[in-house]
């Protein structure tokens, strides 16, 4: 006997898809009007980027004795750099992984390794989201010549670099590369291509960027296990010197499991737990803090940066992943069909909706927002564990951030999707 289809159950989904399609049309019309009337952007925010220092700027300095869980990775990267083929004029090895996973720390360990102490030159350049080829080139020249440089053109910079670095053993670290444009990345490779003795280490969150810039297969940095996260928490909380060490340890180990393998998260939690008494540790472990905004967390800016690079359509698709349970595995095709059914993806003149869905999945995989499932079926994907262990830090931030930049109804839908995962009862109350 065929069961009856409850039309009332599916009606809200149809209504939601229709409303979202209508809103996308309104946004598209605004964009077209913007271009038609030739409105100009206010560039004051762009100017301020150059006027004020970037608080995320990194350096090559590291206290090696404080780094936990990356010795094997350090040895692997050193081996890749030392055994890479000399067929290429330059060796470029990217380190790729999620924000907060420890890419910069690993690069610092490699930079300060004894293997490179005898090199003619070692250079550390923080690239950031604002890609500036001339700034990168002048920074390299300044560090090699031990003095400030400000050459005006790329031509002068390339000529000067070739003169300085020719036949010199040089290690260059380009930390935090975000540029996606292939032509820009090729120009960067051309600028650096001055000697076969040059080794370049790049850190980036995107596997697509890594593959565009590399001459050696990118090194994918794995999450730490729970024991390593607990060691980091112990180090930063001072739990080893506590009189109640035995009572604190099992609680701390439970908290470590909430870090999702991110050393940055473990470090932040360790500092947070420092000075707390036993009851505070228990409250931290058992409370609802994991379901609340965590705006002061040092993990949040790192995770938000990756999210902020997504287009509005990608943000919708990513927010939808919040309805799945922790550790959920879903077929790639099923996920794409659900996105399409809700109206998150529409075909363009160039790509079908399915092709765009495939592209979105690849991008999420590249940014470590999704991961390949451990199930036998190749076409299955799992949601990255950190997405759920620190899920609400990110999702509540997304809701707050969207409320300031887009249509209010649009925000309402994202909120519905997010709250449904946290507490389904809330959705019925809205």
N, C-alpha and C positions, 0 to 999 in steps of 0.2 A: 504493500500500500504506500502510495506516495504521500509524504507529509505535506501539509499546507504551508505555503510561503507567507510569512507574516509581513505584510506590506508596511505596517506601521513601524516595524523594526528597521527596515532599510530606508524609510523615508527621510530620516534625519541625515543620513549619509548623502543621499541624492541632493537634499537641500544645501548641505555644506558645500558639495562640489559645485553646485550652481552658483552659490554666493561667491565662492573663491574665483570662479571663472569670470564672474561679473566684475569683481574687484581688480583682477588682473587686467581686464579690458580698460578699466578706469585709469589704472596706473600707466598702461601703455599709451593711453590718450594724453595723459599729463606729460609723458616723455616726448611724444610727438609734438605737442604744443610748445614744449621747452625748446626743441630744436627748430621748430617753425618760426618762433618769435625771436630766436637767437639770443636767449637769455645767457648771461655770463655767470660763471661760478665765482664765488667769493674765495679768493686764494689766500686770505689772511691766515687760515689754519695751516696751509702748506708752508707759509713763510715761518710760522712759529716753530715748525719742526726743525728748521735749520738754526733758529735763534736760541733754542734751549737744548741742553744736553739730554740725550736719551738715557733714562734711568736703567734701561736694560743693557747698556753698553758693557761689553765684557773685556777682560784682559787675559794675558797669558799666565798670570800668576795663580798658583794653586798650592795648598798645603796637602801634599800627597798622603801624609799619614792620616788625614781625616777622611779620605775617600774610601768608600766601602763598595765592594762588589763589582769592580770594573777592571781588575787586574788581567783577567783572561781576555777581555776585549782589547785592552791596551796591547797585549802581546800579539793578538790577531792583526790589529791595524799596523803595528810595527813590521810584522812579517809581510803583509801585503805591500807596504811601501818599499821594503828592501828587496823584495823578489819580483817586483813588477817589471814587465818587459821594457826594454829600452828602444823598442821599435818606434814608440811615440816620442816626439820631441819633448814632451812634458808628461809627467804622471799626475793625474788628478783623481783623488780618491774621496768620494763623498761619504760622510757618516749620516745616516738617515734614521728618523724616528720621531715619535710623538713629542710635543712640547713638554719639558720637565723630566724627560727620561734620562738625561745626562749626556747629551751629545757634546755640549761645550766642555763639560768636565773631562770627558774622554779625550777631546782634542787638546786640552791643557796638559793632561798626563803625557800624551805623545809628544807635544811640543817641548816639554821639559825633560824628556828621556835622554839618558846619556848618549844614546846613538846619534842624536842630532847636536850635541854640545860642540862637536868638532866641525860642524858645518861652517862655511864662510858667512852665511847670513841666515838668521831666523826672523821671520816677520809675522806679526799677528794683526789681522784687520777685522774689525767688527763691521759687517756689511749693513745689516738691518733691513727693514721693509722699504726704506728709501734708497733705492739703488742708484748710486752715483759713481760712474766709471772713473771719472777724473779724480774724485776723492779717494777711491781705492788705489789708483795708480800713484797719486801724490803721497799717500800714507806709506806705501811700500818704499818709495824713493827716500822719504824722510827717515824711515827706520834704518835703511841701509847706509845712508850718508850721515846719520846721527845729527840731523839738522832739519829745520822746517823747509818744506818745498811747496810751491804753488804754481806749477806749470799750467798754462792756460788751455792748451789743446791736447787732444788725444794723440796727435801725431808726435808732438814733443815728448809726451809721457812715454809712448811706446819706444821711441828712439833712445830715450834716456835709460829706460829699463833694460833694453837689449845691451846697451853699453855697460851698465852696472853689473848685470847678472850673467853675462856670457861666460861660459866655462866655469861658473861658480856653483859650488854645492849650496843649494838654497832650499829652505823649508818655509812655505807660506801657508798660514791658516786663514781661511776666509770663513768667519763665524757668522751663522744666522743669515743664510742666503735665501731670499724670497722671490727674486726676479724669475718670471716664468717665460718671458719673451725669448725665443730661440735665437733671434739675431743679436740681441744684447748679450746673451750668454756666449755666443760664438765670438763676439768682439772681445769679451772678457778673456776667453781662452787665447785669442790672438795676442792680446796685450801681455799675457803671462808667458807666452811661448818663446822664451829667450834662451833656454838651455835644456839639454837632455838630462842634466844633473839636477833639475828642479823637481821638487816634490810639493804638491799642493793638496792640502787637506781642507775639505769643505764640509760645513755642517748645515743641514737643511731638514725641514719637516716633510718636504714633498719628494716622493720617489720620482715623479715626473721631472722635477728640476734636477735631481741627482743624476738621472739617466741622460739628460741633455748636456750636462757639464762634465761628466766623468770620462776618463780614459781607462779606468779600472772599475770593475763591477762594484756598485755601491755596497757599503757595509751597513747592514740593518741591525740597529741596536735593540736588543731584547729588553723586556721588562725584568725587573728584579724579582726574585722569589720572596715569599713572606718572611723567611728567616733574615734575609739581607735588609728588608725594610725594618724589621724589628731591631737589628743592630744599629741602623741609622737613628731610629727613635731613641734607643738607649743612649747613644752617643750625645744626642742633642737635648735629652731630658735630664741627664745626670742620674738615671735610675740605678746605676751600678753602685753608687755611693750611698744609697738610701738605707735606712735601718729596716724598712719594710720591703726590701728588695724581693724576697720570696713571694710576698703577696701581690706585688705590683707586676711581676713577670707575666703570669698568665693573662692578666688584663691587657698588658701592653702587646702581647702577641696577638690577641683578638683585634686590637686597634690596628696593628700592622697589616692585617688582612684587608682593611678598608682603604689601604693606600693604592691598590690597583697596580702594584709593581713600580710606581713612580717614585724615584728617590727624592724629587722635589716635594712631593706630598708627604713622604715620611719625615723629611727635614722640618717641614712646616708644622706637622703634628708634634714632633719632638720638642720644638721650641714652645709650642702651645702648652704641652704637658709639664714643662719645666716649672718646678715650684708648686705644683698641685699636690694635694694630699691624696691618700688612698681613695677616699670617698669621691673626690673629684675625678680620679681616673675611672672609677666605676661608672660615675654619672656620664662621663665622656663616652665611654664604650656603649652604654645602654640607652643613651638619650636619643632624642629625635634630631640631633644636630645634623645628621646626614641627610635629613629631609628638609632642611631650612637653608636660607641664603647664607653664604659663607663669604661675604664680600671682602673681608679683610684677609682672606687666604692668599698666600704668595703663589699658590697653584693657579688660582683663577685667572690672573692676567695672561699666564702662559697658555692656558686652554682657550681663552677668549680670542687670542690673536689668530689662532688657526680658524676659529669660527668666523671671525670678522672678514676673512678673505673670501668667504663663500658668497655666491650670488643669491638674491632673494629666493629663486627657485630651489637652489641647493639647500638653503636654510630650512625651507619648508620640508623637504625630503628628509633632512637630518632630524628635525624636530619630531617627525613622524616615528622615527626609530625608537622614541621614548616610550611607545606603547608596549614594546616587547619586554618580556620578563628577563631578568638577569640570566646570562648564559644562554639565551635563546638562539637557536640556529634556524635560519630561514633560507629557502631557495632564492637565489638571485632573481630568477624569473618571477617568482611569487611577489617578492618585494617590489619589483618594477611594475607589475600589474596593479598592485595596490596603490602605488604612487599615481599611476595613470587614472585609475578608477576614481580617485579623490580629486582629480583635476590638477595635481601638482606638476604634471608634465604634459606639454602640448607639442605636437609635431611642428617643426619649422620648415622653411623652404628647402633646407639642406638635409635634415635628419628626421627620421620617423621618431615617434614617441619611444619606441623600444630602443632605438639606437641612442637616444638621449639618456634613457635610463641606464643603459650599459655604461655610457660615459660617466654618469653620476656615480655609479658604483665604483668604477675604476678610480675616480677622484677621491672618494671616501677611503678606499683602500690605501691610496697613495698618501693620504694625510693621517693614516692610522686611526680613523674614526670607525672603520670596520676592519675586521680581520678574517682571514680564511678559516673556515670551520675545520675542526679536527675529525669531522665525520668523513666516512669513505667517499661520499659523493663530492666530486670536484666543484659542482655548481652551487654548493651550499656555503653560506657565509655566516659568521657569528658576530655579534656586537662586541666591540672591544671591551674587555672587563673594566678598564678605568672609566669608560663612559657611564657605567652604572655604579661603581664604587664611589665615584665623586660626581655622580650624575646630576644631582640637584644643585650643586655648586654651579655647574655650567648652565643647566636649564633655567634656573631662576634668573641667572644673569642674562640669558638670552631674552627672556620675557621683558625684563626691565629695560634692556638695551633697545629692543624693538619698539617699545612704547614711545621712545623719543624720536624715532626716525621714520616711522611709516604710518599707514592708515590704522586707526584704532580698531576697526573690525578685524583687520588682519592679525593684529596682536591678540585679539580675543580668541581667535581660532587656535593659534599657537598655544595659548594658555589652556584651552580645553584639552588639547592633545597631551600636554605635559601633565596636567593635574590628573587626567585619567589614569596615567601610569602610577602616580604617587598614591592617589586615593580615589577610586572609581565613584564613591558615594558623592564626592564633591561635584562631579559632573552633573549628576541628576538634580543637584540643588541650584545650579546656575540657570 
